């Protein structure tokens, strides 16, 4: 308790402050009056009330700032809203889902891959299944009278017995059915992390036994928190003397326009095996649905080998008309087909590319000309090579025309050489013309070599090239031909550069023209592939040579800082490529063709 005299002195000071500053505001006055009253005798109830109010305010503030738990009802509502948004992405949507279904118990584990195409507009469903087994655990065998894996038959029976919708296995409606079928259930909302690191909400329902045979004793429904998309479900079903665990995980999902789906999906193909038609699953709101199962061997989608072959054929077709150089054309793997898309310079070029692609199965081409795109600004393609000529000063530029890094040396070289014996302005004009021709040709050969090295780098880093040993012989042959063509074109450009620049470099450096000994082109592995590693090392060496050539012999805003050092490095690099390139060409050709080096070198000699 504060002394009464101290309170009186404090009140007197407040009064003087009031006189100096004017009347206090209403809120300030109330606070002052209440504070004075707290510390007077007999104010214990007031103090207790004040402290209780303060604690209540703090508790409410902290609680409001804590993350609020999300109920199962709210999660299911968000899932349904997300489904509606997905359906509105395209007109006539086809919902494609690919699942991995596992059934496990004490003694066995079985797995099946299951794909579903849902045509929501026309109420059609197509399904494709493939049976894979875990060799480490004994599993049951499928009946000879059916091509549907027993696991999927069993899983479908669980759905039918509980009147769930097998066409939409990961749906909130199905989860509500499972939850309602669990006796004496208790539901929890848990939070977890998916294998890819995304956050997830897990609705978990557990029952209390004893359970009859066939009863669902537990359910888990996993939803990705970022977009409220269901990605997994787990059903625990009572079987004879054991609990059977059915785990369904989504491994692919897409919303596709109907016109982008291969016609074989909803067509009437004639598969190698007998079609197995299952009755439509009874729904809460019955809808007439055509639901057919086809065995994995049915020709619903092209096989992986067929798609890879088509992708390589499409790239080779583009390569055959030299559309792989310069502005690239994209070749992508789509759903059930290969998508080829790009912009070319003219309608004539467009017709050439389309003609080259004609007849290749599973390929959908969307090639446009610059005229077609005139009204639409083109985005920069990150795959397009950055031309080294970007640093050159083009005609019409207002900037001061730069000089070559070694222009003075070249003037002396041509004055004493081709332009010797001429006088005055005639000699000066001759020298200037020779320097311009040299620069122009050096630039052309360098850009040609750079374009071939860039195309070769893209080809070597392409997935089918890295797994070429698993491809068909005809497909591997196309890869070999593309590599061979790029290496031959690259060799020609390098030989031209060497023949043009090597004598000049030797003269300017006042050295003899004997070539220096060089180390073989590196053959370090690239993802376990020495061919890819050697070719990538070659491309890097070519790019270094191009940079040195442009910085030394071209009119550029990026000249070399040490011309003499650059000329020595360029001479060494040209000698290295001229000596080692033919050896690498034979080694790579032998590896890709499967023949010996002798046969490959003989074949090259015959072509020459």
C-alpha angles and dihedrals in degrees: 000000000000118000114263092233091056091052091050091051090048091050091050090054091050090052091052089049089052091053091051099043102031130242114336122239119267094253092048090050093051092049091049093048093047093047092050090050093052094064100044122101115281093023097119094112090050092049091049091049092049094049092046091051091048092051091048091053091049092049093049092047093050093046093051090054095049118095108265117231115247116228125226089247092056092048093052090048091053091048091054092048090051090051091054091051091050092052090053094055094088138012116256092011123204113203110214119193131173120195140183111217120197129188116193136173136157096296110023147036125202129184134193132180113223130188127192131191112193117195099199096184098051097030094238128144129192122186133189126191136187124188120224125177134207104235092203094065129051113247136181121261127239120254115258091230096063135048095201111098113252089235092062091044089054093046091049090052090056089054094046094048090055095039092242125153112255091186090068103031095168099050130128089232091060091048091054089052092051091047092051092050095055109097116236090354127192117199127208133181111220131181124222146152127257121227090261091054098257118139117249139191116220122201107204126189122186128185134207120236166262092086130193120233112283094020120139105238099178142010135194122189116188121202126185106238097211095066104003092246117154110235106168148020134188126197124190111200127186113240132171106305093338147059115247115214117209112188119186119189128181113230099171137020134174141160108221132182113246093240090056094056116095110259091234091069097069097016124092105260121180105236125200091245133051116279113246113208119197122196115255113269113255110250134199086245102030115226124180102249129175103220116179130174120210124189117248091255092063116109098246095126131011114264121253090254091053092049093048091049090050091048092052091045090052092051091047091050090053089045092051091061092041092246089134090074122078115353102030126225115220120234112192136176109240134177105302095340150044120267118209115190137164149113123259131192102253145007089254091056090047090055091050093053094045090049091052091051095046115116098018107130122239093014123131111190125201104177118165133185126228088254089057089053097043093109094046122067109235119236118228110263109225090208093058111106118247104239114229090221089074089096094055122105108243127209112282096027113139095214120103112274108252123225127233114267090241099031094127091052092048092050089055091045095054094038089059093039130033095003096045115126094033121110138219120331092358091062092044092052091046091051093048092049093050091050091049092049092048092050093047094050093044089052093049094050092045094051090046091052091046093052092050092046091050092050091046091050091053091049094049093049092050114113097234089054092053091052096036093130088071095051129096117271092247091051093049089051091058090051090050092051093050092050090045093051093049093047092049092050090046091049091053092051092048092048091052091050091048094049092049103041106029097073091046093049092049091051095045092048089045091231132130117262095244111128121241122239111261136197119246118267109273116265100189115153120263108201087337093310116115092187092058091044093051094047092049089050089051091052091050091051091050091050091051090051091049092050091051092047094050093044091051108032105025131077099249142150088231105060120167115268095219108037096184093050090046092052091051092049092047093049090050092047093049091050091047094052094044092052102039102033096077091049092051091046091057093045093049093044091052092049095048095043097041092230128118122270091249093058092046094050090047090051091052091049091052092051090052 
